[in-house]
Amino acid sequence: MALSREEVQHMARLCRLSLSEEELDAMAEQLSQILEQFKTLQSLDTEQVPPTSHVADLRSVLRQDAASPSLPVEDVLIHAPLQHADQFRVGLVIEE
């Protein structure tokens, strides 16, 4: 499936890309070649292939999220440079 320069120019405009005349011609050729490869893939018989989300058997390496008691407030605030009412006190973050 060959793409025209106008189709590539339209896609470039949608992507907010500024392409020169030479780039438009090159992009039209390259995108057309990519679409040809998809035609090859579409011709493959995948009837017996089960749908997959990953080609590799993936498993989570993260630990389970489990609730645990918090540290005592005094222990947490002991190294805080500034504190107020059992909370960390920080400088102004958002300026007006």
QUILINTA-V476954 format. One record per backbone hydrogen bond with DSSP energy under -1.0 kcal/mol. NH is the residue of the N-H (numbers start at 1). CO is the residue of the C=O. E is the energy in kcal/mol with one decimal. If there is no record, write none. Layout:
BEGIN
nh=NH co=CO e=E
nh=NH co=CO e=E
END
This chain:
BEGIN
nh=8 co=4 e=-2.1
nh=9 co=5 e=-2.9
nh=10 co=6 e=-2.3
nh=11 co=7 e=-2.4
nh=12 co=8 e=-2.7
nh=13 co=9 e=-2.2
nh=14 co=10 e=-2.2
nh=15 co=11 e=-2.1
nh=17 co=12 e=-3.2
nh=24 co=20 e=-2.3
nh=25 co=21 e=-2.0
nh=26 co=22 e=-2.5
nh=27 co=23 e=-2.9
nh=28 co=24 e=-2.4
nh=29 co=25 e=-1.9
nh=30 co=26 e=-2.6
nh=31 co=27 e=-2.9
nh=32 co=28 e=-1.8
nh=33 co=29 e=-1.9
nh=34 co=30 e=-1.9
nh=35 co=31 e=-2.2
nh=36 co=32 e=-1.8
nh=37 co=33 e=-1.7
nh=38 co=34 e=-1.5
nh=39 co=35 e=-1.6
nh=40 co=36 e=-1.6
nh=41 co=37 e=-2.0
nh=42 co=38 e=-2.3
nh=44 co=41 e=-1.2
nh=49 co=46 e=-1.3
nh=58 co=56 e=-1.1
nh=76 co=72 e=-1.8
nh=77 co=73 e=-2.5
nh=80 co=77 e=-1.4
nh=84 co=87 e=-2.2
nh=89 co=82 e=-2.1
END
